[in-house]
Amino acid sequence: MGLALSSSGSVSFDLGGVYTIDRIAFWNEDVTGIDSFTVTFSDDDITYGNDQMFSSDDLTDNPYKDAYKADILALSDFVVARYVHFQLNAHLPESGAGDHLTLPTVSIGEVAFSVAEPVPEPATILLFGVGVMGLLGSRRRK
């Protein structure tokens, strides 16, 4: 039995503005990909929170040398942030296992963020009410 390797790393993103984020597209690298990660969010790059954890159950273990697609990861709630920080844990085979590299590294392919603006419920109700009143008013004129 070979020596099991493990590794971790981190990466931070500055989105350049404050956005409401609802999903993350994550391309897990094919050779020394990620087994799990925690993502945290901040609007000031000082205080981070809204921890979201993703594990190997959420991520595709992409085959070596094959093209791979993104895993679309839904956040548990809308998050408003400018800065996004990933704490990554590598998934490495045991030393000498197969044709995968067994270097103590952490790597990801790409990351993309889906931004959304949730519609506030009171505004929706108000807009619906104004629309109904407009319809009733136009019927009276006829």
C-alpha positions in Angstrom: 0.0 0.0 0.0 1.3 3.4 -0.9 1.6 6.6 1.1 -1.6 8.6 1.0 -1.1 12.3 0.2 -3.3 15.2 1.2 -3.2 18.9 0.5 -5.2 22.0 0.9 -5.2 25.5 -0.4 -7.2 28.7 -0.8 -8.1 31.2 -3.4 -10.0 34.5 -3.1 -12.0 36.4 -5.7 -12.8 40.1 -5.9 -15.9 40.5 -8.1 -15.3 44.2 -8.6 -18.7 45.1 -7.1 -21.3 43.9 -4.7 -23.6 41.2 -6.2 -26.3 38.9 -5.1 -24.9 35.4 -5.8 -27.2 32.3 -6.0 -25.1 29.6 -7.7 -21.5 28.7 -8.4 -20.2 26.8 -11.5 -17.2 24.8 -10.5 -14.9 22.9 -12.9 -13.1 20.3 -10.9 -9.6 19.6 -12.3 -9.1 16.2 -13.8 -5.8 15.1 -12.2 -5.5 16.6 -8.7 -9.0 17.9 -8.2 -10.9 18.9 -5.2 -12.6 16.5 -2.8 -14.4 19.2 -0.8 -14.3 23.0 -0.2 -15.8 25.7 2.0 -16.7 29.0 0.4 -17.3 32.2 2.5 -18.4 35.6 1.4 -17.7 39.2 2.4 -18.7 42.7 1.2 -15.6 44.4 2.9 -12.8 41.8 2.6 -12.5 41.8 6.4 -15.6 40.0 7.8 -16.4 36.7 6.1 -19.5 34.6 6.7 -22.4 32.7 5.1 -20.2 29.6 5.1 -21.3 27.0 2.4 -19.7 23.6 2.3 -19.5 21.3 -0.7 -18.2 17.7 -0.6 -17.3 14.9 -3.0 -21.0 14.2 -3.2 -21.5 17.6 -4.9 -18.4 17.4 -7.2 -17.6 15.3 -10.2 -14.4 13.3 -10.0 -13.4 14.0 -13.7 -11.6 11.3 -15.6 -7.9 12.0 -16.5 -7.4 13.5 -19.9 -11.2 13.8 -20.7 -13.1 17.0 -21.3 -15.1 17.9 -18.3 -18.1 20.1 -17.5 -19.0 22.3 -14.6 -20.8 21.2 -11.5 -23.6 23.8 -10.8 -23.7 24.3 -7.1 -26.7 26.1 -5.6 -26.2 28.1 -2.5 -28.5 27.5 0.4 -29.7 31.2 0.2 -28.9 34.3 -1.8 -25.6 35.9 -0.7 -24.7 39.5 -1.2 -21.0 39.9 -1.5 -18.1 41.4 -3.3 -15.3 39.0 -2.1 -15.5 35.2 -2.3 -13.0 33.0 -0.5 -12.5 29.2 -1.2 -10.8 26.9 1.3 -10.0 23.8 -0.9 -9.2 20.2 0.1 -7.5 18.1 -2.5 -8.6 14.6 -3.6 -5.5 12.6 -4.4 -5.2 8.9 -5.1 -2.7 6.9 -3.0 0.9 7.1 -4.2 1.5 4.8 -7.2 -2.2 4.3 -7.9 -3.1 4.3 -11.6 -1.8 6.9 -14.1 -2.9 9.9 -12.0 -0.2 12.2 -10.7 0.2 12.0 -7.0 1.7 15.3 -6.3 0.7 17.2 -3.1 -1.2 19.9 -5.0 -4.7 21.5 -5.1 -6.1 22.5 -8.4 -9.4 23.7 -9.9 -10.2 24.3 -13.6 -12.5 27.3 -13.5 -15.1 29.1 -11.3 -18.0 31.2 -12.3 -20.7 32.9 -10.2 -24.4 33.3 -11.1 -25.8 36.6 -9.9 -29.4 37.2 -9.3 -31.6 39.8 -7.8 -34.4 38.3 -5.8 -37.7 40.1 -6.2 -38.8 41.5 -2.9 -42.3 40.1 -2.0 -43.9 43.4 -0.8 -43.0 45.1 -4.1 -44.5 42.2 -6.1 -47.8 42.4 -4.2 -47.9 46.2 -4.6 -47.3 45.9 -8.4 -49.9 43.2 -8.7 -52.4 45.4 -6.8 -51.8 48.4 -9.0 -52.3 46.2 -12.1 -55.6 44.9 -10.8 -56.8 48.4 -10.0 -55.8 49.5 -13.5 -57.8 46.7 -15.0 -60.9 47.5 -12.9 -60.6 51.2 -13.7 -60.4 50.5 -17.5 -63.6 48.2 -17.2 -65.5 51.0 -15.5 -64.8 53.5 -18.3 -66.2 51.1 -20.8 
